[in-house]
Structures are given as structure tokens and as C-alpha cells.
Amino acid sequence: MGLLDSMLGGGTKLALSLDTPQSSPGGVVGGKLSLQGGKKPLKLTELTVKLLFVSVQSRTGQALPDIKTEIMLTQTIAAGEDLPPGAVRNYTFRFTVPGHAQTSAHNVSFTVMAVADIPGVKDPSASAELQIVEAANDEHRLLPVEEIFSRFPGLRSRDESTLTEALREVFLACYSEASQLQELEPYLANLMRQGTQAVRLAALEAWANLVDNRVKPHHLETLYAVANTPGLDQDTFDQVIVAACKFAEEGAYHLVQQLAVSQDSHVRRELANGLRFQASAKFNGKRELLIGLAQDPDPQVRAAAIGAFADYRDDQQIMYGVAGQIERDPDPEVQAACISALSLAHYHGMAELTLAVYEKHLANPNVAVRKEIAGSIHSLPKEQLQRIWGIVQKLLADQDEDVRRAMAFQFANFSELPQLLPLAQHVAQNDPSPDVRYEATGSMAAMMQPDQVAGLYSQLLARDPSEPMAWAALNGLRRHDEHPATKKMLTQLAQSPYSAVAEAARDALTR
């Protein structure tokens, strides 16, 4: 240590290590930093990592070469931290090599440098050479599997619950980081073949998320092998269906076709659901598959297929077909699915079709259908106020309490149609069911001005201090929780004698 360091209370050290010494243009570089404190309390102003490029070119007739240097990127790792005497701070970093970077050569080099800006001492630094190669030659372009295991240590566990939890974490990470985790694919595939039932299922779920949008022939072979495993349990086979739907446009369409004609109605239903929730919105062949499944002999399969028509609300042939199916298909679940499928067709010029179907089926004998209408009409265009008013009025007069309550709940979604407020007020005061009255009381605040809301609920609670009314008031107040008057009343509800109401009010105040 030099004289200056001694005088200024030095002793700080910085160490740098790279996860891999090699990368490529566009590739990810990761590493670790270890910063050790000095002899006295210090303050870390900033810890940065930089990528330095150096090119040395000889010049004809010149003794000295042409040296070009460039800081290609700078990344701040930490800032504004206390550094106690002798303390060790460990950090990780990750950056992407610029796509225009040259490859390393005898006259081209790259160095990863780290510097800690610490007032009062000589700034500690560290560096490491980084070899840049062509992407095709970069064996470390993806995150090394060991690094992945370090991040998800549970993957190495022999305990089933610990391993399955780690696989769940990988599954979630793949939504944003799948491109960096591809080296894990063989390991997951092996677990799918050799793990216990629970591990196999969790591995398949993570694997499908990892491979999605990157499917290669060997991935399809793996999926087919799992699908054909003798004695495969139902839960794992359901996950095979999910994977097949995800990969449908990447080579698994043939498997999807096979599943669509399975003799097991459960398989066909899961496929229809997978085509709705797991597959791409539209791919070649999907429309035809769903049309076929919508005519399935099993009503649950038909309902699931019609639900998947949500991706085709811009398709007049499909939507008019849905409107026709509700007339000829007697199953309540199928009819309700038809109501739901039509709910946004008005965005594609089919408002008249939707309204006509809804108005006709207000008299449908199936409660599930009428409830579905109640749950769908809030999306209709406000220009159709007169017809919406009529539909709402009839639903509020329905003989079934569940239908009326479903409609009362939906007032919360009519903020753009305050003209419906009188209907909500009427049902809140006059419905024979207290549950419906309380539901309407809490929902109608969405159609009111904020300065009206607190006064209304204050009056209502004064007349009816019951717990259901407290919940209704809380639900209404939460819709305008930025207004001073409603905040004041939420503060009062936070002291409610009903503990659950009080806790919910406190949560609303801290959002």
C-alpha cells in the first residue's frame, strides 16, 4: 500500500471475476464483484463496470502504431452505500456485448473493468480480459448451466418438494428470460423422463415454457416421447396437451390434430382450452380445429371450443355461427359460452347481432345464460344506451336472485354510463334480497361523482351499521380512494368493529 493510501486510510480492495471468459456480439456476459472496505468507515459513491475495446494497427512508415480505444458500455452496479471497515460487499453484474463488436484478434482485445468511486481513498479497481468470438463459435453465448443451478439451487435437490418448487421458479423466469436459460433444456428433458410423477409434471411445465417459440425437431421428439409414455398419469398428459398447443405452429400441429380426435372427451376438452389460453391467437389450421370441436358430441368440449372463438370475434362467419349455435344447442354451458364469445363482436361491426342475441335470451330458461348476459353487457358500446337500459332493467327484474345479483355487481363496470344510476339506486332500495341490495349499494359508486360518494355511504351506515353495509360502503369508497372525503371515511372504516372490514380499509388507504 502506498503512502497516499496509508494517509487516507486505504486498504480497500476490489476483485472481479467473469462467469465465462468468452462471449460474442449480442451475447450476455455475467460476472461477480467483491468489494472490501478499508480501515475506517467509507462511502461508496458509485461502483461501475465498463467494457473497454482496444485496437492496435501498424502504420506504414511510422514507428508507432495507431491505437484506438473505446469504452463500449458503462453499467452502474451500486451507488450511495456505506462501506464499514473491513466489510465485504458482493455484487453480480450482467451486460450484453454490443452487436457491432469486432472479434478478438492479435491486435484487437476487450477488457472488463470495474472501478469503485470511494471518496478519501484511492479508488480500487479490477479487470479481466474478455474473448469475443463469432456467434457461431461462441460456446458460452447462453448462460452456463452451472450459473443457472447457482441461481436456482433447488434444482440440485433430491427432495421432491424442493425440486418441484425450483422448477416452478424456472417456469416463471422463462416468461422473460427463456433465451438465457436454454442450456437447461437437456436437464429438464431428463427429469421429464426419469423424475417422479410430481417432478416430471413440474419439469414438463418449465420445459414447455423454456422451449416455446424456439422449438426444434428434437424438442418435438421429446414431447412425442413423453406423450407416448406407457401409463402416463392424467395430470402429466394434460401438460402434454398444453405444450402441444404452445408448439402448434412450430411443428406440433400433427399432434394437436391427433388430440382433437381422441376418444377421451377430457382430452378434447383440454385441447380446446389449450387452443384458447396457450396457443397463438391465430395459426394455420386453428380455426378449422375449433369449428370441428364446436360440433363435438360432448357439451363441455363444445363450450370450451366456443370460448376459444374469442380470437375470432372479427370473423363474421364465426360470430354468426355462434349466434346460430345458441339457438340449436340446448346445453346451458354451451349457450353461456356463446353469449361470452359475442361480447366484444361489436368492435368489429356486429353490435346489432350481439344485442339481438342478448335481448332474445333474456327469456332463456337457463339461469347460467342470463347470468352470462349480465356479466357481458358492460362491454357494449355506450351509444346503445337505450337498448342496454332495457337489458339491465329486465335482468334486475329476473325471478332468480343470482341473476339479479350478477347484474347488480356489474354496475361497478358502468362508469361510462352514469345514466344507469337510477336503476342501481332502485334495486339497492327495493330488491327483495338483502344480498342484491348490498351488491348494488357497493357497485353504484362507480357511476357517481367522488364528492357524492362519501356523503351517501355516511348516511347509509348511519341507518344500517351492519357488517354487510360496511362492506358495501367499503367497496364503493375504494373506487374513489384518492378523493379527500372518501379517504376520510376509509380512515373511519379502518376503525370498524368488524375486523375484516377494518383490515380491508387499511389496505385501501395504503395502496
NUFI-608802 format. One record per residue (C-alpha): y, x, z; residue in one letter. Coordinates in steps of 0.2 Angstrom, whole numbers, plus 5000, padded with zeros to 4 digits. Layout:
! residues N
YXZa...
END
This chain:
! residues 511
500050005000m501750074995g503250105006l504149945000l502649835004d502549915021s504349875024m504249705018l502649655027g501549655012g499649655012g499449505001t498049514988k497649404973l495949404964a495549324948l493849284940s493349184924l491949064923d491449144907t492249294898p492149214881q492949064873s493549004856s495148924849p495148754856g493848794869g494048774888v494248924899v493948904918g494149014932g494549044951k495949124960l495849194978s497549224987l497549325003q499049315015g499949465022g500449525039k501749395043k501949205038p502449195020l502949055007k502049044991l503448984979t502348974964e500549034958l500449044939t499049084926v499549154909k498649194893l499349354885l499049394867f499249574861v499049634843s499249814838v499549854819q499750034812s501250054801r501250164786t502250324788g502550284806q501850374821a502050224832l501050064829p501849884828d501449804844i501649614846k501449524862t501549344866e501249234881i500249094873m500248974888l500848964906t500048854919q500648824937t499148814949i500048794965a501848794972a502848774988g501348815000e501348905017d500349065017l499949115036p499549295040p497849345033g497449175026a496449155011v496849014998r495548974984n496048894968y495248844952t496048834935f495648774918r496548784902f496248764883t496448904871v497748864858p496948814842g497948944832h497249094842a496549234832q494849304836t494749464847s494549624837a494849814840h496649784838n496849604845v496549564863s496849424876f497149444894t497149304908v498449354920m498849274937a500449304947v500949234964a502849224967d503049264986i504749304992p504949455004g503449554997v502849624981k502149484970d500249504970p499449494953s497749504945a497049494927s495449484917a495049514898e494549364888l493549374872q493949254859i492649214845v492449094831e491948924837a490348934828a489949094838n490549034855d489049004866e490248954880h491348834872r490748694883l490648704902l489248814908p487848704916v488048814932e489848764933e489348584931i488048604945f489348684956s490448534953r489048404956f487948494969p486948344972g486148374955l485048504963r484548404977s482748354980r483248204990d483148044979e484747964986s485748114985t485248154967l485547974961t487247974969e487648144960a487048064943l488247914946r489648034948e489248124932v489147944924f490947914929l491548084925a490848064907c492147924903y493548064902s492648224902e491048204892a491548334879s491548464893q489948414901l488748424885q487748564892e487048444905l486148344892e484448434892p484448424911y484748234911l483448214897a482148304908n482548194923l482348044911m480548104908r480048164924q481048084938g480647954950t481047774944q482747774953a483147954946v482547904929r483647754929l485247844935a484947994923a484747874908l486347784913e487347954914a486448024899w486947874888a488747894894n488748084890l488048064873v488947914867d490047944852n489148114850r487348054845v486248174835k484448144829p483648224844h484648114855h483847964846l482148044848e482448054866t482947874868l481447814857y480347914868a480947834884v480947654876a479047684872n478547754889t477047654895p477347544909g479147564909l480047464923d481247324918q482747404925d482547564915t482147464900f483747364902d484647534902q483747574886v484547424879i486247474885v486047644877a485447574861a486947454860c488147604863k487247704849f487047564837a488247634824e487647804827e485947784821g485147664834a485347514823y483547504819h483047504837l484347364840v483547264826q481847284835q482547224851l483347074843a481647004838v480747054854s479546914861q480346934878d481946824879s482546934893h482647074881v483546974868r484746914881r485147084887e485347144870l486647004866a487647054882n487547234877g488247194860l489647114869r490047244883f489347404877q489347414858a490847454847s491947294843a491347284826k490047384816f489047354801n487647234805g488347174822k489047004815r487346964807e486347004823l487446894833l487346754821i485446764822g485446774841l486646624842a485246524835q483946594847d482646464855p483246524872d484846444878p485346594888q485146704873v486246584863r487546584876a487646774878a487746794859a489146664858i490046764872g489946914861a490846824847f492446864857a492547014845d492646894830y494046774835r494946824820d493446764809d493746584804q491946564798q491346624816i492546514825m492246364815y490346394818g490646404837v491646234836a490146164827g488846234839q489646144854i489345984845e487546004841r486946114856d486546014871p486446164883d487846164896p487946354897e488046374878v489346244877q490346334890a490146494880a490846404865c492446354875i492746534881s492446604864a493846494856l495046534870s496046664860l495746604842a497546534842h498146714840y497346704823h497946544817g496646424824m497646344838a497346174831e495446204831l495446264849t496546114855l495445984846a493846054854v494646064871y495345884870e493745814864k492645894878h493745844892l492545704892a491045814891n489645764904p489345944909n490446004924v490246184918a491046144901v492546054909r492746194922k492746324907e494146224899i495146234915a494846424915g495346444897s496946344893i498146464902h498046574886s498546434874l500246454866p501746384876k502346304860e500946174863q501646124880l501445934876q499545954872r499246074886i500145954898w498945814893g497445934895i497945984913v498345804918q496645754913k495745894922l496745864938l496045684937a494245734934d493045654945q492245824950d493145914964e492546084957d493446044940v495045994949r494946154960r494746264945a496246184937m497246204952a496846384953f497446414936q499246364940f499346544945a499246594927n500546474920f502146574925s502746554907e502546364908l503546314924p503646134916q501946104923l502646124941l502745934944p500845924941l500446064953a501545984966q500745814964h499045874966v499545984981a500145824990q498945694983n497245764979d495845684990p495145854993s495945975005p495246124996d496046064980v497746034988r497746204996y497246294980e498646204971a499846244985t499546434984g499446434965s501046344961m502146484967a501946564950a502946434942m504346444955m505846554957q505746684971p507146614981d506246444982q504546504987v504946565005a505846405009g504346295003l503046385012y504046395028s504146205028q502346185024l501746295038l502946205050a502046045046r500246115044d499946285053p498146285049s497246435043e496946365025p498846335024m499146505030a498046575016w498946465003a500646525008a500046705008l499346684990n500946604984g502046734993l501146884986r501646834968r503446864973h503247004986d504747104980e505946964985h506846995002p506446815008a504646825004t504446995012k505246925027k503946785028m502546905024l503047005039t502946845049q501246815042l500746995047a500846925065q499746775061s498446725074p497146725060y496646905059s496046905041a497746825036v498746955046a497747095038e498047025021a499847005024a500047185030r499147245014d500347145003a501847225012l501147405009t500647384991r
END
